[in-house]
Amino acid sequence: MAEYKLTTPLTDADVAPLRAGDVVFITGTIYTARDAAHKRLMALIDAGQPLPFELQGSIVYYVGPSPAPPGRPIGAAGPTTSYRMDTYAPRLHALGQKASIGKGKRSDAVKAALKEHTAVYFGATGGAGALLSKCITAARIIAFDDLGPEAIRELTVENFPVLVINDSVGGELYAVPDRKAAGLE
């Protein structure tokens, strides 16, 4: 397990050395999007319309933050369950998205897309939304304001902590080891 500090946008060279279990601190710009926003992004892509942010090198955080308290740019910003975006993620990775942040396991199709497009899936700690929000220094809605908490936001983050769950070579933090092959049985 290694530790990395990465600045967005990400490149293949940033992502390729990451392995499942590595700790990463992200600084720069990340974007929020959940189910409804992903559906609208797909409609824009299908219609040949421009997207509200540059996909190349991007990180998408699956989060619906709570309202910002006085003096803060955002409220609690904990991850949501990622599998709900699995229908959309392979296509976004094919178009240049380098990482997503969420919680829970990903489908085989997403894992294959990560390998094919040198991308990763990061996990953020569920239940720690208030703590994670302290790493967010700015937030602004950039698309789909009518979706409320699920609108797409551009977040500026500083040392935002994540773990590599799925890496670009097929490693998975959640994988159950073959106990017999490992000599444990």
Buried (B, 14 or more C-beta within 10 A) or exposed (E): EEEBEBEBBBEEEBBEEBBBBBEBBBBBBBBBBBBBBBBBBBEEBEEEEEBBBEBEBBBBBBBBBBEBEEEEBBBBBBBBEBBBBBBBBBBBBEBBBBBBBBBBBBBEEBBBBBBEBBBBBBBBBBEBBEEBBBBBBEBEBBBBEEBEEBBBBBBBBEEBBBBBBBBBBEBBBEEEEEEEEEEEE
